[in-house]
C-alpha cells in the first residue's frame, strides 16, 4: 500500500448532512407557522379552522340596566290626542285632569263638557252616573265654571277635570273599578278615544266632569276640596 495516499477528510460530509437537517427543520417550522396563522393549533398538531361565530367581531351589547326608549304616542288622524294625568287623592276624594293636545296642523275647537264613559278591564261600560259639575260629589273651586269654546292652535292644549269618591257604602254590590275612559271631546261620537286610566269608584257610582278650559298657569294644581 502507498503510504503517501491522501485520505479525504470526512468533516465536509458531516457539515453537509447537518445543513440538510437544518433545512428540513426550518421547513417544518415554517409550515407550522402558516398553519397556526390560519387557525388555532390543536393538540394533534393540526390547525383547527376558526368557528365563524367566534371569528366575527362581537356587536354592541346592551347593559342589563339599559332600557329601550319608549316610542312617542302617535298623533291620531283627528289631530287631537287625549291623555289622563295621575289622580290627586285626599280623604277618599279623587280629582283628575284630562288633557287634550292639538297635535295636528289645523286649529281645533272644544266646547262645553266632554262625554266620558268608564270601562272595566274588558272594555265593558260600568254602571256610573256621569254629571256635569261635581256638586253631587264635593264642592270644588272652579269646577262648575264653563268658559265657552276653547280654540286650540297646533301644539296648544285644553284640560277638563274629573271628580269621584273611592267609598264603599253598599256591601251588597261590587265596587266599580274602572280601567279605561272612553272620551268624546265635544260630547258626541266624533274623535272618541279610549284612554287607559284607573277610576276606583267604590260603590258610589258617581263621576263629575268639568267643562274644557285652558290650563292654569300653575297647573297642575291641588284641589281645594270641601266635602
mmCIF file of the C-alpha atoms, coordinates in Angstrom:
data_MODEL
# 
_entry.id   MODEL 
# 
loop_
_atom_site.group_PDB 
_atom_site.id 
_atom_site.type_symbol 
_atom_site.label_atom_id 
_atom_site.label_alt_id 
_atom_site.label_comp_id 
_atom_site.label_asym_id 
_atom_site.label_entity_id 
_atom_site.label_seq_id 
_atom_site.pdbx_PDB_ins_code 
_atom_site.Cartn_x 
_atom_site.Cartn_y 
_atom_site.Cartn_z 
_atom_site.occupancy 
_atom_site.B_iso_or_equiv 
_atom_site.pdbx_formal_charge 
_atom_site.auth_seq_id 
_atom_site.auth_comp_id 
_atom_site.auth_asym_id 
_atom_site.auth_atom_id 
_atom_site.pdbx_PDB_model_num 
ATOM 1   C CA . UNK A 1 1   ? 0.000    0.000  0.000  1.00 0.00 ? 1   UNK A CA 1 
ATOM 2   C CA . UNK A 1 2   ? 1.120    3.512  -0.841 1.00 0.00 ? 2   UNK A CA 1 
ATOM 3   C CA . UNK A 1 3   ? 1.567    5.229  2.480  1.00 0.00 ? 3   UNK A CA 1 
ATOM 4   C CA . UNK A 1 4   ? 1.690    8.586  0.718  1.00 0.00 ? 4   UNK A CA 1 
ATOM 5   C CA . UNK A 1 5   ? -2.032   8.334  -0.431 1.00 0.00 ? 5   UNK A CA 1 
ATOM 6   C CA . UNK A 1 6   ? -4.123   11.251 0.697  1.00 0.00 ? 6   UNK A CA 1 
ATOM 7   C CA . UNK A 1 7   ? -7.168   10.401 2.849  1.00 0.00 ? 7   UNK A CA 1 
ATOM 8   C CA . UNK A 1 8   ? -10.266  12.549 2.032  1.00 0.00 ? 8   UNK A CA 1 
ATOM 9   C CA . UNK A 1 9   ? -11.340  14.435 5.145  1.00 0.00 ? 9   UNK A CA 1 
ATOM 10  C CA . UNK A 1 10  ? -14.882  13.479 6.496  1.00 0.00 ? 10  UNK A CA 1 
ATOM 11  C CA . UNK A 1 11  ? -15.714  16.789 8.136  1.00 0.00 ? 11  UNK A CA 1 
ATOM 12  C CA . UNK A 1 12  ? -17.263  18.349 4.964  1.00 0.00 ? 12  UNK A CA 1 
ATOM 13  C CA . UNK A 1 13  ? -19.641  15.386 4.698  1.00 0.00 ? 13  UNK A CA 1 
ATOM 14  C CA . UNK A 1 14  ? -20.791  15.912 8.315  1.00 0.00 ? 14  UNK A CA 1 
ATOM 15  C CA . UNK A 1 15  ? -21.382  19.633 7.678  1.00 0.00 ? 15  UNK A CA 1 
ATOM 16  C CA . UNK A 1 16  ? -23.419  18.842 4.524  1.00 0.00 ? 16  UNK A CA 1 
ATOM 17  C CA . UNK A 1 17  ? -25.641  16.421 6.450  1.00 0.00 ? 17  UNK A CA 1 
ATOM 18  C CA . UNK A 1 18  ? -26.109  18.941 9.255  1.00 0.00 ? 18  UNK A CA 1 
ATOM 19  C CA . UNK A 1 19  ? -27.106  21.667 6.783  1.00 0.00 ? 19  UNK A CA 1 
ATOM 20  C CA . UNK A 1 20  ? -29.665  19.275 5.243  1.00 0.00 ? 20  UNK A CA 1 
ATOM 21  C CA . UNK A 1 21  ? -31.185  18.513 8.657  1.00 0.00 ? 21  UNK A CA 1 
ATOM 22  C CA . UNK A 1 22  ? -31.385  22.273 9.447  1.00 0.00 ? 22  UNK A CA 1 
ATOM 23  C CA . UNK A 1 23  ? -33.179  22.941 6.147  1.00 0.00 ? 23  UNK A CA 1 
ATOM 24  C CA . UNK A 1 24  ? -35.749  20.238 6.918  1.00 0.00 ? 24  UNK A CA 1 
ATOM 25  C CA . UNK A 1 25  ? -36.255  21.620 10.449 1.00 0.00 ? 25  UNK A CA 1 
ATOM 26  C CA . UNK A 1 26  ? -36.711  25.190 9.162  1.00 0.00 ? 26  UNK A CA 1 
ATOM 27  C CA . UNK A 1 27  ? -39.202  23.937 6.564  1.00 0.00 ? 27  UNK A CA 1 
ATOM 28  C CA . UNK A 1 28  ? -41.223  22.150 9.224  1.00 0.00 ? 28  UNK A CA 1 
ATOM 29  C CA . UNK A 1 29  ? -41.225  25.225 11.462 1.00 0.00 ? 29  UNK A CA 1 
ATOM 30  C CA . UNK A 1 30  ? -42.353  27.447 8.583  1.00 0.00 ? 30  UNK A CA 1 
ATOM 31  C CA . UNK A 1 31  ? -45.232  25.065 7.761  1.00 0.00 ? 31  UNK A CA 1 
ATOM 32  C CA . UNK A 1 32  ? -46.290  25.022 11.411 1.00 0.00 ? 32  UNK A CA 1 
ATOM 33  C CA . UNK A 1 33  ? -46.235  28.818 11.461 1.00 0.00 ? 33  UNK A CA 1 
ATOM 34  C CA . UNK A 1 34  ? -48.512  29.015 8.415  1.00 0.00 ? 34  UNK A CA 1 
ATOM 35  C CA . UNK A 1 35  ? -50.976  26.563 9.940  1.00 0.00 ? 35  UNK A CA 1 
ATOM 36  C CA . UNK A 1 36  ? -51.029  28.463 13.230 1.00 0.00 ? 36  UNK A CA 1 
ATOM 37  C CA . UNK A 1 37  ? -51.719  31.720 11.393 1.00 0.00 ? 37  UNK A CA 1 
ATOM 38  C CA . UNK A 1 38  ? -54.744  30.125 9.687  1.00 0.00 ? 38  UNK A CA 1 
ATOM 39  C CA . UNK A 1 39  ? -56.303  28.771 12.871 1.00 0.00 ? 39  UNK A CA 1 
ATOM 40  C CA . UNK A 1 40  ? -55.910  27.614 16.427 1.00 0.00 ? 40  UNK A CA 1 
ATOM 41  C CA . UNK A 1 41  ? -53.353  24.830 16.862 1.00 0.00 ? 41  UNK A CA 1 
ATOM 42  C CA . UNK A 1 42  ? -54.963  21.654 18.193 1.00 0.00 ? 42  UNK A CA 1 
ATOM 43  C CA . UNK A 1 43  ? -53.350  19.104 20.470 1.00 0.00 ? 43  UNK A CA 1 
ATOM 44  C CA . UNK A 1 44  ? -52.740  16.818 17.464 1.00 0.00 ? 44  UNK A CA 1 
ATOM 45  C CA . UNK A 1 45  ? -50.683  19.460 15.716 1.00 0.00 ? 45  UNK A CA 1 
ATOM 46  C CA . UNK A 1 46  ? -53.363  20.150 13.052 1.00 0.00 ? 46  UNK A CA 1 
ATOM 47  C CA . UNK A 1 47  ? -54.622  23.691 12.883 1.00 0.00 ? 47  UNK A CA 1 
ATOM 48  C CA . UNK A 1 48  ? -58.321  23.980 13.741 1.00 0.00 ? 48  UNK A CA 1 
ATOM 49  C CA . UNK A 1 49  ? -60.482  26.121 11.427 1.00 0.00 ? 49  UNK A CA 1 
ATOM 50  C CA . UNK A 1 50  ? -61.821  29.092 13.418 1.00 0.00 ? 50  UNK A CA 1 
ATOM 51  C CA . UNK A 1 51  ? -65.544  28.988 14.088 1.00 0.00 ? 51  UNK A CA 1 
ATOM 52  C CA . UNK A 1 52  ? -67.491  31.574 12.057 1.00 0.00 ? 52  UNK A CA 1 
ATOM 53  C CA . UNK A 1 53  ? -69.495  32.769 15.044 1.00 0.00 ? 53  UNK A CA 1 
ATOM 54  C CA . UNK A 1 54  ? -66.419  33.364 17.208 1.00 0.00 ? 54  UNK A CA 1 
ATOM 55  C CA . UNK A 1 55  ? -64.232  34.807 14.461 1.00 0.00 ? 55  UNK A CA 1 
ATOM 56  C CA . UNK A 1 56  ? -66.577  37.736 13.757 1.00 0.00 ? 56  UNK A CA 1 
ATOM 57  C CA . UNK A 1 57  ? -66.253  40.835 15.926 1.00 0.00 ? 57  UNK A CA 1 
ATOM 58  C CA . UNK A 1 58  ? -68.957  40.966 18.562 1.00 0.00 ? 58  UNK A CA 1 
ATOM 59  C CA . UNK A 1 59  ? -71.620  43.661 18.107 1.00 0.00 ? 59  UNK A CA 1 
ATOM 60  C CA . UNK A 1 60  ? -72.577  46.151 20.802 1.00 0.00 ? 60  UNK A CA 1 
ATOM 61  C CA . UNK A 1 61  ? -74.457  44.615 23.725 1.00 0.00 ? 61  UNK A CA 1 
ATOM 62  C CA . UNK A 1 62  ? -76.972  46.456 25.882 1.00 0.00 ? 62  UNK A CA 1 
ATOM 63  C CA . UNK A 1 63  ? -76.319  46.753 29.572 1.00 0.00 ? 63  UNK A CA 1 
ATOM 64  C CA . UNK A 1 64  ? -78.898  44.972 31.781 1.00 0.00 ? 64  UNK A CA 1 
ATOM 65  C CA . UNK A 1 65  ? -79.834  48.381 33.208 1.00 0.00 ? 65  UNK A CA 1 
ATOM 66  C CA . UNK A 1 66  ? -80.378  49.877 29.766 1.00 0.00 ? 66  UNK A CA 1 
ATOM 67  C CA . UNK A 1 67  ? -83.997  50.123 28.659 1.00 0.00 ? 67  UNK A CA 1 
ATOM 68  C CA . UNK A 1 68  ? -85.164  50.889 25.179 1.00 0.00 ? 68  UNK A CA 1 
ATOM 69  C CA . UNK A 1 69  ? -86.613  54.379 24.872 1.00 0.00 ? 69  UNK A CA 1 
ATOM 70  C CA . UNK A 1 70  ? -90.410  54.362 24.741 1.00 0.00 ? 70  UNK A CA 1 
ATOM 71  C CA . UNK A 1 71  ? -91.925  55.284 21.398 1.00 0.00 ? 71  UNK A CA 1 
ATOM 72  C CA . UNK A 1 72  ? -93.765  58.609 21.428 1.00 0.00 ? 72  UNK A CA 1 
ATOM 73  C CA . UNK A 1 73  ? -97.550  58.484 21.128 1.00 0.00 ? 73  UNK A CA 1 
ATOM 74  C CA . UNK A 1 74  ? -98.657  58.851 17.510 1.00 0.00 ? 74  UNK A CA 1 
ATOM 75  C CA . UNK A 1 75  ? -100.999 61.674 16.593 1.00 0.00 ? 75  UNK A CA 1 
ATOM 76  C CA . UNK A 1 76  ? -104.412 60.272 15.567 1.00 0.00 ? 76  UNK A CA 1 
ATOM 77  C CA . UNK A 1 77  ? -105.983 61.178 12.245 1.00 0.00 ? 77  UNK A CA 1 
ATOM 78  C CA . UNK A 1 78  ? -108.285 63.581 14.079 1.00 0.00 ? 78  UNK A CA 1 
ATOM 79  C CA . UNK A 1 79  ? -105.277 65.719 15.017 1.00 0.00 ? 79  UNK A CA 1 
ATOM 80  C CA . UNK A 1 80  ? -106.056 65.577 18.751 1.00 0.00 ? 80  UNK A CA 1 
ATOM 81  C CA . UNK A 1 81  ? -104.531 63.411 21.469 1.00 0.00 ? 81  UNK A CA 1 
ATOM 82  C CA . UNK A 1 82  ? -106.261 62.668 24.790 1.00 0.00 ? 82  UNK A CA 1 
ATOM 83  C CA . UNK A 1 83  ? -104.476 61.513 27.942 1.00 0.00 ? 83  UNK A CA 1 
ATOM 84  C CA . UNK A 1 84  ? -105.216 61.206 31.665 1.00 0.00 ? 84  UNK A CA 1 
ATOM 85  C CA . UNK A 1 85  ? -102.969 62.590 34.407 1.00 0.00 ? 85  UNK A CA 1 
ATOM 86  C CA . UNK A 1 86  ? -102.476 60.902 37.765 1.00 0.00 ? 86  UNK A CA 1 
ATOM 87  C CA . UNK A 1 87  ? -105.416 61.367 40.115 1.00 0.00 ? 87  UNK A CA 1 
ATOM 88  C CA . UNK A 1 88  ? -104.961 63.604 43.144 1.00 0.00 ? 88  UNK A CA 1 
ATOM 89  C CA . UNK A 1 89  ? -106.377 61.847 46.206 1.00 0.00 ? 89  UNK A CA 1 
ATOM 90  C CA . UNK A 1 90  ? -107.411 63.389 49.504 1.00 0.00 ? 90  UNK A CA 1 
ATOM 91  C CA . UNK A 1 91  ? -109.617 61.700 52.140 1.00 0.00 ? 91  UNK A CA 1 
ATOM 92  C CA . UNK A 1 92  ? -111.141 59.324 49.579 1.00 0.00 ? 92  UNK A CA 1 
ATOM 93  C CA . UNK A 1 93  ? -111.828 62.141 47.111 1.00 0.00 ? 93  UNK A CA 1 
ATOM 94  C CA . UNK A 1 94  ? -110.234 61.777 43.675 1.00 0.00 ? 94  UNK A CA 1 
ATOM 95  C CA . UNK A 1 95  ? -109.673 64.708 41.317 1.00 0.00 ? 95  UNK A CA 1 
ATOM 96  C CA . UNK A 1 96  ? -108.070 64.025 37.976 1.00 0.00 ? 96  UNK A CA 1 
ATOM 97  C CA . UNK A 1 97  ? -107.136 66.120 34.965 1.00 0.00 ? 97  UNK A CA 1 
ATOM 98  C CA . UNK A 1 98  ? -107.843 65.070 31.387 1.00 0.00 ? 98  UNK A CA 1 
ATOM 99  C CA . UNK A 1 99  ? -105.683 66.758 28.785 1.00 0.00 ? 99  UNK A CA 1 
ATOM 100 C CA . UNK A 1 100 ? -106.411 67.307 25.110 1.00 0.00 ? 100 UNK A CA 1 
ATOM 101 C CA . UNK A 1 101 ? -103.448 68.219 22.883 1.00 0.00 ? 101 UNK A CA 1 
ATOM 102 C CA . UNK A 1 102 ? -103.832 69.607 19.375 1.00 0.00 ? 102 UNK A CA 1 
ATOM 103 C CA . UNK A 1 103 ? -101.111 67.546 17.691 1.00 0.00 ? 103 UNK A CA 1 
ATOM 104 C CA . UNK A 1 104 ? -102.400 68.243 14.193 1.00 0.00 ? 104 UNK A CA 1 
ATOM 105 C CA . UNK A 1 105 ? -101.723 71.008 11.693 1.00 0.00 ? 105 UNK A CA 1 
ATOM 106 C CA . UNK A 1 106 ? -105.036 72.889 11.938 1.00 0.00 ? 106 UNK A CA 1 
ATOM 107 C CA . UNK A 1 107 ? -106.889 74.666 14.704 1.00 0.00 ? 107 UNK A CA 1 
ATOM 108 C CA . UNK A 1 108 ? -109.237 72.563 16.839 1.00 0.00 ? 108 UNK A CA 1 
ATOM 109 C CA . UNK A 1 109 ? -112.108 73.829 18.992 1.00 0.00 ? 109 UNK A CA 1 
ATOM 110 C CA . UNK A 1 110 ? -113.642 72.201 22.063 1.00 0.00 ? 110 UNK A CA 1 
ATOM 111 C CA . UNK A 1 111 ? -116.735 73.489 23.826 1.00 0.00 ? 111 UNK A CA 1 
ATOM 112 C CA . UNK A 1 112 ? -118.657 72.553 26.934 1.00 0.00 ? 112 UNK A CA 1 
ATOM 113 C CA . UNK A 1 113 ? -118.156 69.210 28.677 1.00 0.00 ? 113 UNK A CA 1 
ATOM 114 C CA . UNK A 1 114 ? -116.532 66.118 27.202 1.00 0.00 ? 114 UNK A CA 1 
ATOM 115 C CA . UNK A 1 115 ? -118.543 62.908 27.108 1.00 0.00 ? 115 UNK A CA 1 
ATOM 116 C CA . UNK A 1 116 ? -116.916 60.387 29.471 1.00 0.00 ? 116 UNK A CA 1 
ATOM 117 C CA . UNK A 1 117 ? -117.687 56.706 29.923 1.00 0.00 ? 117 UNK A CA 1 
ATOM 118 C CA . UNK A 1 118 ? -115.947 54.446 32.475 1.00 0.00 ? 118 UNK A CA 1 
ATOM 119 C CA . UNK A 1 119 ? -114.949 50.975 31.212 1.00 0.00 ? 119 UNK A CA 1 
ATOM 120 C CA . UNK A 1 120 ? -113.727 47.868 33.008 1.00 0.00 ? 120 UNK A CA 1 
ATOM 121 C CA . UNK A 1 121 ? -110.626 45.814 32.102 1.00 0.00 ? 121 UNK A CA 1 
ATOM 122 C CA . UNK A 1 122 ? -112.608 44.097 29.322 1.00 0.00 ? 122 UNK A CA 1 
ATOM 123 C CA . UNK A 1 123 ? -113.628 47.469 27.859 1.00 0.00 ? 123 UNK A CA 1 
ATOM 124 C CA . UNK A 1 124 ? -117.204 46.941 29.022 1.00 0.00 ? 124 UNK A CA 1 
ATOM 125 C CA . UNK A 1 125 ? -119.104 50.014 30.365 1.00 0.00 ? 125 UNK A CA 1 
ATOM 126 C CA . UNK A 1 126 ? -119.640 50.239 34.124 1.00 0.00 ? 126 UNK A CA 1 
ATOM 127 C CA . UNK A 1 127 ? -122.854 51.488 35.740 1.00 0.00 ? 127 UNK A CA 1 
ATOM 128 C CA . UNK A 1 128 ? -121.761 55.034 36.543 1.00 0.00 ? 128 UNK A CA 1 
ATOM 129 C CA . UNK A 1 129 ? -123.816 58.211 36.711 1.00 0.00 ? 129 UNK A CA 1 
ATOM 130 C CA . UNK A 1 130 ? -121.831 60.946 34.964 1.00 0.00 ? 130 UNK A CA 1 
ATOM 131 C CA . UNK A 1 131 ? -122.857 64.533 35.683 1.00 0.00 ? 131 UNK A CA 1 
ATOM 132 C CA . UNK A 1 132 ? -121.683 67.956 34.534 1.00 0.00 ? 132 UNK A CA 1 
ATOM 133 C CA . UNK A 1 133 ? -120.028 69.547 37.540 1.00 0.00 ? 133 UNK A CA 1 
ATOM 134 C CA . UNK A 1 134 ? -119.162 67.979 40.876 1.00 0.00 ? 134 UNK A CA 1 
ATOM 135 C CA . UNK A 1 135 ? -121.919 69.277 43.158 1.00 0.00 ? 135 UNK A CA 1 
ATOM 136 C CA . UNK A 1 136 ? -123.220 65.735 43.764 1.00 0.00 ? 136 UNK A CA 1 
ATOM 137 C CA . UNK A 1 137 ? -119.753 64.667 44.921 1.00 0.00 ? 137 UNK A CA 1 
ATOM 138 C CA . UNK A 1 138 ? -117.976 67.611 46.535 1.00 0.00 ? 138 UNK A CA 1 
ATOM 139 C CA . UNK A 1 139 ? -117.598 71.388 46.338 1.00 0.00 ? 139 UNK A CA 1 
ATOM 140 C CA . UNK A 1 140 ? -114.517 72.129 44.269 1.00 0.00 ? 140 UNK A CA 1 
ATOM 141 C CA . UNK A 1 141 ? -113.240 75.574 43.403 1.00 0.00 ? 141 UNK A CA 1 
ATOM 142 C CA . UNK A 1 142 ? -113.717 76.435 39.721 1.00 0.00 ? 142 UNK A CA 1 
ATOM 143 C CA . UNK A 1 143 ? -115.228 73.054 38.868 1.00 0.00 ? 143 UNK A CA 1 
ATOM 144 C CA . UNK A 1 144 ? -118.643 74.399 37.890 1.00 0.00 ? 144 UNK A CA 1 
ATOM 145 C CA . UNK A 1 145 ? -117.334 77.258 35.729 1.00 0.00 ? 145 UNK A CA 1 
ATOM 146 C CA . UNK A 1 146 ? -117.631 76.923 31.933 1.00 0.00 ? 146 UNK A CA 1 
ATOM 147 C CA . UNK A 1 147 ? -115.521 79.357 29.907 1.00 0.00 ? 147 UNK A CA 1 
ATOM 148 C CA . UNK A 1 148 ? -117.111 78.773 26.493 1.00 0.00 ? 148 UNK A CA 1 
ATOM 149 C CA . UNK A 1 149 ? -115.421 77.469 23.335 1.00 0.00 ? 149 UNK A CA 1 
ATOM 150 C CA . UNK A 1 150 ? -111.673 76.939 23.507 1.00 0.00 ? 150 UNK A CA 1 
ATOM 151 C CA . UNK A 1 151 ? -109.893 77.264 20.156 1.00 0.00 ? 151 UNK A CA 1 
ATOM 152 C CA . UNK A 1 152 ? -106.554 75.487 20.119 1.00 0.00 ? 152 UNK A CA 1 
ATOM 153 C CA . UNK A 1 153 ? -103.781 76.222 17.652 1.00 0.00 ? 153 UNK A CA 1 
ATOM 154 C CA . UNK A 1 154 ? -101.430 73.367 16.724 1.00 0.00 ? 154 UNK A CA 1 
ATOM 155 C CA . UNK A 1 155 ? -99.395  72.487 19.817 1.00 0.00 ? 155 UNK A CA 1 
ATOM 156 C CA . UNK A 1 156 ? -101.850 74.037 22.306 1.00 0.00 ? 156 UNK A CA 1 
ATOM 157 C CA . UNK A 1 157 ? -103.860 72.076 24.871 1.00 0.00 ? 157 UNK A CA 1 
ATOM 158 C CA . UNK A 1 158 ? -107.058 72.197 26.910 1.00 0.00 ? 158 UNK A CA 1 
ATOM 159 C CA . UNK A 1 159 ? -107.932 70.449 30.176 1.00 0.00 ? 159 UNK A CA 1 
ATOM 160 C CA . UNK A 1 160 ? -111.050 69.100 31.856 1.00 0.00 ? 160 UNK A CA 1 
ATOM 161 C CA . UNK A 1 161 ? -111.326 67.610 35.328 1.00 0.00 ? 161 UNK A CA 1 
ATOM 162 C CA . UNK A 1 162 ? -112.974 64.504 36.755 1.00 0.00 ? 162 UNK A CA 1 
ATOM 163 C CA . UNK A 1 163 ? -114.069 64.032 40.365 1.00 0.00 ? 163 UNK A CA 1 
ATOM 164 C CA . UNK A 1 164 ? -115.243 60.959 42.274 1.00 0.00 ? 164 UNK A CA 1 
ATOM 165 C CA . UNK A 1 165 ? -115.073 59.337 45.696 1.00 0.00 ? 165 UNK A CA 1 
ATOM 166 C CA . UNK A 1 166 ? -113.481 55.996 46.486 1.00 0.00 ? 166 UNK A CA 1 
ATOM 167 C CA . UNK A 1 167 ? -116.021 54.832 49.084 1.00 0.00 ? 167 UNK A CA 1 
ATOM 168 C CA . UNK A 1 168 ? -117.816 51.555 49.730 1.00 0.00 ? 168 UNK A CA 1 
ATOM 169 C CA . UNK A 1 169 ? -121.274 52.438 51.032 1.00 0.00 ? 169 UNK A CA 1 
ATOM 170 C CA . UNK A 1 170 ? -123.130 49.290 49.984 1.00 0.00 ? 170 UNK A CA 1 
ATOM 171 C CA . UNK A 1 171 ? -121.590 45.907 50.763 1.00 0.00 ? 171 UNK A CA 1 
ATOM 172 C CA . UNK A 1 172 ? -124.258 44.111 48.743 1.00 0.00 ? 172 UNK A CA 1 
ATOM 173 C CA . UNK A 1 173 ? -122.895 45.353 45.410 1.00 0.00 ? 173 UNK A CA 1 
ATOM 174 C CA . UNK A 1 174 ? -119.399 45.000 43.929 1.00 0.00 ? 174 UNK A CA 1 
ATOM 175 C CA . UNK A 1 175 ? -117.126 48.017 43.854 1.00 0.00 ? 175 UNK A CA 1 
ATOM 176 C CA . UNK A 1 176 ? -116.697 49.640 40.444 1.00 0.00 ? 176 UNK A CA 1 
ATOM 177 C CA . UNK A 1 177 ? -113.085 49.506 39.301 1.00 0.00 ? 177 UNK A CA 1 
ATOM 178 C CA . UNK A 1 178 ? -112.660 51.377 36.029 1.00 0.00 ? 178 UNK A CA 1 
ATOM 179 C CA . UNK A 1 179 ? -109.563 50.669 33.916 1.00 0.00 ? 179 UNK A CA 1 
ATOM 180 C CA . UNK A 1 180 ? -110.291 52.826 30.864 1.00 0.00 ? 180 UNK A CA 1 
ATOM 181 C CA . UNK A 1 181 ? -112.091 56.013 29.913 1.00 0.00 ? 181 UNK A CA 1 
ATOM 182 C CA . UNK A 1 182 ? -113.917 56.446 26.634 1.00 0.00 ? 182 UNK A CA 1 
ATOM 183 C CA . UNK A 1 183 ? -113.813 60.174 25.916 1.00 0.00 ? 183 UNK A CA 1 
ATOM 184 C CA . UNK A 1 184 ? -115.510 62.186 23.167 1.00 0.00 ? 184 UNK A CA 1 
ATOM 185 C CA . UNK A 1 185 ? -114.038 65.719 23.283 1.00 0.00 ? 185 UNK A CA 1 
ATOM 186 C CA . UNK A 1 186 ? -117.161 67.586 22.142 1.00 0.00 ? 186 UNK A CA 1 
ATOM 187 C CA . UNK A 1 187 ? -119.855 65.431 23.688 1.00 0.00 ? 187 UNK A CA 1 
ATOM 188 C CA . UNK A 1 188 ? -120.714 63.485 20.535 1.00 0.00 ? 188 UNK A CA 1 
ATOM 189 C CA . UNK A 1 189 ? -119.210 60.397 18.983 1.00 0.00 ? 189 UNK A CA 1 
ATOM 190 C CA . UNK A 1 190 ? -116.640 62.195 16.854 1.00 0.00 ? 190 UNK A CA 1 
ATOM 191 C CA . UNK A 1 191 ? -112.924 61.931 17.670 1.00 0.00 ? 191 UNK A CA 1 
ATOM 192 C CA . UNK A 1 192 ? -113.676 59.468 20.501 1.00 0.00 ? 192 UNK A CA 1 
ATOM 193 C CA . UNK A 1 193 ? -110.622 57.892 22.122 1.00 0.00 ? 193 UNK A CA 1 
ATOM 194 C CA . UNK A 1 194 ? -110.175 55.171 24.761 1.00 0.00 ? 194 UNK A CA 1 
ATOM 195 C CA . UNK A 1 195 ? -107.602 56.162 27.378 1.00 0.00 ? 195 UNK A CA 1 
ATOM 196 C CA . UNK A 1 196 ? -106.043 53.819 29.993 1.00 0.00 ? 196 UNK A CA 1 
ATOM 197 C CA . UNK A 1 197 ? -106.932 55.032 33.491 1.00 0.00 ? 197 UNK A CA 1 
ATOM 198 C CA . UNK A 1 198 ? -107.748 53.767 36.974 1.00 0.00 ? 198 UNK A CA 1 
ATOM 199 C CA . UNK A 1 199 ? -111.062 55.069 38.288 1.00 0.00 ? 199 UNK A CA 1 
ATOM 200 C CA . UNK A 1 200 ? -111.779 53.416 41.652 1.00 0.00 ? 200 UNK A CA 1 
ATOM 201 C CA . UNK A 1 201 ? -115.358 54.486 42.291 1.00 0.00 ? 201 UNK A CA 1 
ATOM 202 C CA . UNK A 1 202 ? -116.120 52.058 45.102 1.00 0.00 ? 202 UNK A CA 1 
ATOM 203 C CA . UNK A 1 203 ? -119.907 51.653 45.302 1.00 0.00 ? 203 UNK A CA 1 
ATOM 204 C CA . UNK A 1 204 ? -120.728 55.354 44.908 1.00 0.00 ? 204 UNK A CA 1 
ATOM 205 C CA . UNK A 1 205 ? -121.320 55.085 41.153 1.00 0.00 ? 205 UNK A CA 1 
ATOM 206 C CA . UNK A 1 206 ? -120.917 58.845 40.582 1.00 0.00 ? 206 UNK A CA 1 
ATOM 207 C CA . UNK A 1 207 ? -118.470 60.764 38.392 1.00 0.00 ? 207 UNK A CA 1 
ATOM 208 C CA . UNK A 1 208 ? -118.359 64.547 37.929 1.00 0.00 ? 208 UNK A CA 1 
ATOM 209 C CA . UNK A 1 209 ? -116.941 66.173 34.790 1.00 0.00 ? 209 UNK A CA 1 
ATOM 210 C CA . UNK A 1 210 ? -115.918 69.802 34.337 1.00 0.00 ? 210 UNK A CA 1 
ATOM 211 C CA . UNK A 1 211 ? -116.012 71.794 31.111 1.00 0.00 ? 211 UNK A CA 1 
ATOM 212 C CA . UNK A 1 212 ? -112.961 72.269 28.904 1.00 0.00 ? 212 UNK A CA 1 
ATOM 213 C CA . UNK A 1 213 ? -110.706 75.193 29.769 1.00 0.00 ? 213 UNK A CA 1 
ATOM 214 C CA . UNK A 1 214 ? -107.216 76.404 29.092 1.00 0.00 ? 214 UNK A CA 1 
ATOM 215 C CA . UNK A 1 215 ? -104.723 75.060 31.658 1.00 0.00 ? 215 UNK A CA 1 
ATOM 216 C CA . UNK A 1 216 ? -103.992 77.315 34.608 1.00 0.00 ? 216 UNK A CA 1 
ATOM 217 C CA . UNK A 1 217 ? -100.533 78.948 34.630 1.00 0.00 ? 217 UNK A CA 1 
ATOM 218 C CA . UNK A 1 218 ? -99.554  76.999 37.752 1.00 0.00 ? 218 UNK A CA 1 
ATOM 219 C CA . UNK A 1 219 ? -101.100 73.708 36.551 1.00 0.00 ? 219 UNK A CA 1 
ATOM 220 C CA . UNK A 1 220 ? -101.156 71.023 37.844 1.00 0.00 ? 220 UNK A CA 1 
ATOM 221 C CA . UNK A 1 221 ? -102.879 72.302 40.955 1.00 0.00 ? 221 UNK A CA 1 
ATOM 222 C CA . UNK A 1 222 ? -104.020 70.580 44.133 1.00 0.00 ? 222 UNK A CA 1 
ATOM 223 C CA . UNK A 1 223 ? -107.803 70.957 44.537 1.00 0.00 ? 223 UNK A CA 1 
ATOM 224 C CA . UNK A 1 224 ? -109.269 72.933 47.393 1.00 0.00 ? 224 UNK A CA 1 
ATOM 225 C CA . UNK A 1 225 ? -111.884 70.322 48.289 1.00 0.00 ? 225 UNK A CA 1 
ATOM 226 C CA . UNK A 1 226 ? -114.648 70.640 50.808 1.00 0.00 ? 226 UNK A CA 1 
ATOM 227 C CA . UNK A 1 227 ? -116.900 67.619 51.460 1.00 0.00 ? 227 UNK A CA 1 
# 
